[in-house]
Amino acid sequence: MRPFLSHWQVISTRKKIEAIALVSLLVLGGLTLKPATRSNARSISTSPTEPEKVQATSTARILQRQKQERQIRPENYNFEQFPVGAEQEQHWKHLLWTTAIVEPKQPFVVEALNQILAMTTRSGLTDAQTRTVDMAMKVANQLYLGNSAFYSALGQRFLDTIAQSPDPEWVANSLSSLAKGGMQPSELQRLAEKTKARFPQWSSNISLQTTLMDIANSVEAQSLPPLKDLLKWEVAADQLHLYVLCRSDRRILCRTILKDRNGQWVRQEGKLWSVPLLLESIHGLNWNFTRGQTPQGIYRIESVVPAAEDEYFRAYGQFPLVNLFVPFEAGAKQFIPGTPGTFGGSLDQYQALLPPSWRAYRPLQQSYWAGKAGRSLFRIHGSGESADFFRGKDKNYPDSYNWNPTLGCLSAQELYSEKGKLLHADMPKILQALQMVGGKNFAGYLIVVDVPIDQKKPVALEALETFVASHSTNSTKKKSPLARAATVKRSRSLKLVSLNHSNVVKLANQPVAIAPDRSNRLNDLPGSTVSMPAMNQPESPAIDHLTPLPLSY
């Protein structure tokens, strides 16, 4: 997969100074007070000692929204003034991101995207033009899926791209968009065969290969293997296991449950410990594309990434992020315990990490293929944005409205009052539980799986009790042969953990483990906390300067 810069550039020092001055005048929201102490995973309340976040006040958010909406005007989409190329690349990055946030129903927006997508059929594009077209393809997918009638012209561009583009990834993206948009299976199969004829080496491009595989598999979808087999299984012994059970419709909240290093289920007040997460991509892209849905499959958990600086509070909230790795991703200390470094094995070796009944189930291989395609930097994190920041939220899903979509990460709820005080946050609960069962530098595995039931409710905890009830002793544990052979045993045992109120309060005063800062590699894809320095843009007196907005949601 072609590398794609997913992070907006840092506002220049001059702009920071101007913004600080303007805050006092309530002209621009976007800067905050000094960051609150994040070294403690504390219990959340509306305590008067909880510091306010200027960015989270209702005034700052209204002004931020107004500034975004002012950017949606015809002159900003003028190609004569802002031609697609290196000189205006930052303009189009910022404008396309704002377009994704606001989702404007304006004819001039449709025409602008239409013109950019027409470039997919050209050869010899510059790197800057390619990056802009990449971003436009993702935003076009989002808008087309949200309102295919209004954005019908984009559907025709997808067809043109499939028929003429020399770029296999853009062809794959277009096929996926039409598939998710409800194209008839027979027509989709015809386009897939045409694509294979155009690209005889189609299996050498992961995005195209996996898209064609998904189209073929959609005709005869596999049945879900026994869920109890997956929940009884251990990828590796003596490791915590965090399960995230979702619906195929990712607008529905996912359910998390946790096993400690002895394979015992963590409970809180007698019930299975659980925190709701949202695994929805803002762009609605498929799992095999950068900035797409969170793939199903196995992830390695390795402690945390320190909380983002206040400048990126909007993107991640104020708490540390749980650090996740997919196969082939550099930076993992031990994807398989006892085997240092990243997982770089074959698909057969990856499948060996799954229970026998799940090894042929293709959806649970997604994290393998996503890592092979170059996706990386998945995180569990909160959000400093308000619940209504993303305009494209479907009001038919009220239960998940207070969670924000991401670019592939797993989103936890984080809510603030109109005065910028923290009202509720789930990241402390997640960090507390992981540290309690895994130690200061916790490590283990996260398994994401869709449970395809046609209803708009998360998987019920009561239903999961039936699957975990028989898994109460070590004698019932099952382990991956590959992981069992490579596992280094711990020198001490860990008692079964039950999270009651006293335990949570006690843990709230203990420091959260902070992993070594990997900021030197946080310039890639979903979940980064670092952006590159801003480039100066030529400004027009008639057009607002497009403020760089954090893109790492």
N, C-alpha and C positions, 0 to 999 in steps of 0.2 A: 504494500500500500504506500502510495506517495506520502511522504511526511507532510503534515499540515500544521501551520502555526495556529494554536488555539488560544493564544493569550494576547490580550491587548497590552499595549505598551504603557509604561509608567508615565504618569503626568510629569511634565518638566518642573524643575524647581520653581521657575517663575510662576507657573500655573498654580502650584501648591500655595505659594505666598499670596497670590491673588485670591484663591479660594478661602484661605484662612481669614482674610480681611472681609470677604463677602459673607461669611457665616454670620457674623455679628449683625449684618444687615438683613439676614434671612433672604438673601438673593440666590444662594446656591447651596444645596445640600451635598454632602459627599465627604466631608472630613469629620473626624470624631475626636473626642477627648482622648487622653492617653489610655492605652489598652488596660482593661481590668486584669488583675492577676489571674493567670490561667493555669497556675501550677497545681491547683487543687480541683479535683472533680467534686464539686460541692453540690449539695442538695439545692434545688431551685425553689425560690419563693419570691414574693414581691416585697422583700425586705427593703426598708428605706435606705439601707447601706449599699444596696445594689447600684453600681454606678450607671448613669445614663449614657446612652449612645446617641450622639447628635445625629448620626446618619439614620437612626431608627425613629426619630420623632416624626409625627404626622406632617409637620411643616416641611421638613427636609424631603420627605417622600413625595409630597404633593409637588414641590418645586422640581424634584428630579423627574417626575412624570411629565410635568408641563414642558420641561426642556426637551425631553425625548420626543414628545408629540410635535413640538415646533420644528424638529428636524425632518418630519415627514411632510415635505412640500416639494412641488415640482422642480424648483431650481436646484435642489440638492441631488436630484436624479438626472441632471442634464449632462449628457455625454460630451457635448461640445466643450463645456466648462470643466468637466471631470472625466476625461477619457480613461478607459481601463488600461492601466499600465503602472510602471514603477512610481511615477511622480504622484499619482493620486491613489496609490494602493491603500494608504492609511485611511483616506476619506471613505473608500468603499468598504473597508473592514468595519469601521465604526457605523456607517450607515446601514449596512446589511445586518449587523447585530441589533441596532435599534429597530430595524424592520421586523426582525424575529421577535423582539420583545413586544412591540406595539401591535403587530399583525394588522396593518392598515388595509382597509378595503377601498383602495384608490386606483383608478385606471392607470395613472402614471406609474404606480409601483409595479403593476402587472407588466406594463410595456417595458420598464427598465429591466426587470428580471428576464423578460422575453428576449431582449437584446443581448444580455450577458450570456444566457443559455445558448443563444445562436452561435456563440464562439466555440461551443463544444465540437462542432464539426470541422473546425479549422485545424490545420497543422502548423507547426512552427511558432506556437505561442511562447511568449517569454515566461520566465518563472513567476514574475509578479502577476501577469495576466492569468496564469494557471491557478495561482492561489486565490485570486478573486473569483474565478469561475467555480473553483471548489466550494468556496463559501456560499456563492449564489445557488449552487445545486442543492446544498443542505437547507437553505432557507426556502427555496422553491418547493422542496419536498414537504416541508412543514406547512406552508400555506396551501399547497394543493390538497394535502390530506385533510386540512381543516375546513376547506371550502372549495371543492373541486369544480363547482359550477362557476363561481366568480373567477377562479384562477384556471379556467379550462384551457387557456392558451398555453399554459405551462405543460399541460398534458401532451399537447402536440409537440412541444419542444423535446419532451422525453422520447417520443416516438422518433423524432428526427435524429436525436442523439444515438438511439439504438441502431438506426439504419445507416448512419454516416460517420459517427465519431471514431477517430483512431485510438481513443483512450479507453481501455477496457474498464477502468474504474468508473468513469462517467456512464458508460453503458450499463454496468452493473447497478449503479445508483438509480438510473432511469428505469430499469426493469423492476427493481425493488419498489420504487415509488408507484408504478402502475399496478404492481401486485397488491400493495397495501391499500391502494386506492379503489380496489374492487374490480379490476379487469377480469373478464370472463376467463376461466381456466384454459379453455381451448385456444383462445387468442394469445394468452400468456405462453402457452406451450409452443405455439407457432413462432412467437418472437424469440423464445429461448433457443429453438432449433436454428433459427436464422442467425442468432448471435454465435452459436457454436460454429456455423459455417464461415462466418466472418472472421472468427478468432480460432483457428485450428489448435492453437496452443492455450486454449482458455483455462486449462487446469493449472497453468503456471502463474496465474494471477489469483491470489487468495480471495479477493473481493468478488471477482467474477465467478470463480469456482464455487464458492459457498452460496452465492446468490442463485446460480443455476441448480445447485443441489437442493436449496430450500424450495425452489419452484417445483422441481421434480418430486420432492417429498410431500409437498402440499396436496398432491393428488391422492396419495395413500399415506395419510398421517399415521405415525406410530402410536400405539396405545401406551399410556403411562405405565411403566413397570411398578411392582408393588412398592408403595412409599415406605412401608415398614422396613424393607430391605435396605433402603438408603439411610434411614434414620438409625438403624442398628449398626451400620457400617462405620469403620474408622479408617480414614485415609492413612493415618499413622498413629501408633500407640503413644500414650502419654502426651497427647496434644489436645487443646481445646478445639471444639468444633461448633461453629456458628452457622446455623441453617437459616436461609432466607427463602421462604415459600411464597411464591407470587401467583397471580393469575396471568393468563396469556395477554389480557388487556392490562397494560401496565399503568393505566390511569387509576387502577384499584390498588390500594395499599397492600404491601407485602407483610408477611408475618415472620418475625425472627424468634428462634428458640436456640438454647445454648446448652452444650454438654461440657462438663469440666474435663480435666486431664485423666480422670479415672473412668470416663465414659458415663458419668452420672448426669442426669438432667438437672439443671439449675432451676430452683423454684423460688418464688416470691409470694409470701403470704399463702403458701400451700398450693399455689397454681404455678404452671410453667412460666418461667421468666420470659417476657416478650416485650419487644419494642416495635412499633410500626415504622416501616421505611417505604419511601417512594422510589421506584427504579425506572422512572420515565425520562426519556430524552426529550428535551424541549423541541428538537427538530423532528421527532417522530421517526428517526432513521432506524433501519434494522440494526441488529447487534453486530454485524460484520463490517460496519463503517465507523470510522473515527467520528466521535460525537453522537454515536447511535445509542440504542438501548443497552443497558447492562447485560452482557452475555450470561447465559446459564452456564453452570459448570463449577470447577474447583478453582479457588483462589488461595494463595498463601497469605496469612495474616502475620505481620511483623511489627508489633508495637504501633507507635503513632508518628505522625508528622506534626511538628509544632504548629500551633494556631497561626493563621495568617496575620500579617501586620494589619493595622487598622485600615489602611488604604484598601484592603481586600476583605474587610469585614462584611460587606454586602454579599460577597460570593460564598463565604464559608461560615459566617457567624464568629463567635468568640472562643470556641473550644478547639482543642487539638483534633486532628483528623486521623481516623484509623487507617493504617498503611496496608494496602493490598497489592499483591503481585499475581499476574497471570503467567502461564508458561512462556518461556522465551524472553521474558522481560528482565533486563539487566537490573541489578541492585538487590535482588533477594539474597539474604545470607544463606538460607538453606530451604529451598522449595520442598525438598524431601529431607527430613532430619537424618543426619549422618552423611549426607551428600552435599558438600558446600556448593553454594551458588545457585544460579537459575536452573530451572528444568529445561533441558534442551533435547529431550528424548523423542521417540517416535510416537505416533498416535496409539500404537499398541501399548507402549509403556504408560501413556496417560490413562488409557482405558483400564489398565491394571490397578489404578488407584481407586476405581469404582467397584461396587459390588457386582458379582457376576451377572445378575439379572438386569443391570443397568449399562453394561459395557457396549451393547449394540444400540443403545438409545441415543440417536444422533443429537438431539437438543442439548444433552449434557456434555457434548464435546465442543460447545461454542467457545468457552474460554480458551481452549487449546488453539482453535483456529484464529480467534481474535488476537491472541498473543503472537501467533505465527505471522499474522498480517501486520503487526506493528502497533496494535493498541496497547496502551500502558497507563500508569498513574491513576488507577481506580482508587477511590477513597470512600469512606463513610464520613459524612460531614453534615453540619447544620447549614443554616442560611441566615444572613442578616437582612435579607429582603423581606418585604411585607408579603402577605399571602396573596394580595391582588397585583403584585408586580408584573407577573407574566399574564398578558391579556388573553392568551389562547386557552386558558383553562376551561374545561368542559363543566358547565354548571350542572350537568347530569350526574356528576360524581362529587356530591357534597362532602362525603366522608374524607376525601383526600385533598380538599380545597386548601387546607392550611399547610400543606407540604409543597415545596417548590421543585420543579423538574431540574434536571442537571444535564451535563454533556456526557453521561455515562456512569457517573458516580452514584452512590446510594445516599439518598437524602433523608436526613432526620429533621424532625420538627423543631423550630426555634421561633418563638413569638415574643414580640415586644409591645409595650403599651404606647399610647400616643405621645407620651413624654419620653420615650426611648428607654424605659426600664424593662428588664427581662421579666417576662411573665411565665414562660415555660420553655424548657429545653430538654431534649432526650439524649443529647450527646453525653452529659455527665452520667446518666444511668448506664449507657453503653460502656463508657470508659471504666466506671466502677465495677461492673460485672466482669469485664474482660481482665481487669487487673486482679480482681478477687480470685478468679479461677486460674489465671495464668501467670500471676506474679507481676513484678514491676515491669519487666520487659516481656510482656506476654507475646506468645506466638502460637500459631495453630492454623486452622483452615476455615474458610468460608465456602459454603456450597449454596449456589443459587439454583432454584428449580421452579419452573412454572407448573402449577397444578391446574390443568385446563378444564375448569368447570364453568359453565355459562351462567354466571351470576355476578352481580356487582358488589360482592362482599368479600373481604379477606378470608383466608382459610381460618376456620374457627378453632380456637384453642381446645374446645371441648372435643372436636373431631380428632385433633392431634393426640389427645390423651389416650385414645384407643391404640394408636400406633406405638406410643412410647411406654405404655404400662408394663409390657412384658420385658422391657429393657431396663432392669433395675439392679442387675448384678454383673460383676466382671465376667462371669462364666458365659454370658450371652454375647459378649463383644466379638465382633468380626473385624479383621484388619486386612488391609491391602497386602498381598504377598510382597510386592516391591517395597512398600513402606516398612513392613515388618522386618525385612532383611536388612534395611538400612538404618533402622531406628536405634538411637543410643538411649538406653534406659536412664530415667532420672534416678538420682541417688536418694530421694526421699519421696514419700507418698503425700497425697493431698486429700484432705478430708472432704466429704460431700458438702457442698456449699448450699445454704439456703439463705436467700437475701430477704431478711426481715428489716423492719424499720431501724432497729438498733444497729444492725450491721452496716446499713447505708449511712447512718449518721457517723458511725465510727470511721468508715472509709472516707467520708467526705473531708476528713482532716489529714488524709494521707496524700502525698504527692502522686500525681499521675506520671507514669514513665514517659520520658521524652526520648525518642530514638535519635541517633546522630543525625544532624541536619543534612538532608540530601538535596539542598537547594541548588547544588551544581547540576542536578539533572531534572530540575523542575521547570524546564523551559519547553517541555514537549506537549503532551496531550492531556486528556481530561483530568482535572483535579489539581492543577499546578497552583502554587502560591506565589510564583515569581513571574514577572513579565520583563520584557526587554525595554531599554530606555526608549523614550518617545522620540520620534522624528518630527522636525518642524514641518508644518504644512503651510502652503500659501493660503491666505485667507481672503475672502471676498467680503466687501462691506455689506453686501446684500444677504449674505448667508451666515448663519451661526457657525462658529467654529465647532466641529464635532468632537465633543469631549470623549477621550478614550474611556470606555466602560469595561469593567472586569468581564472577561469572557469565560472564566473558569467556574461554571456552575455545575 
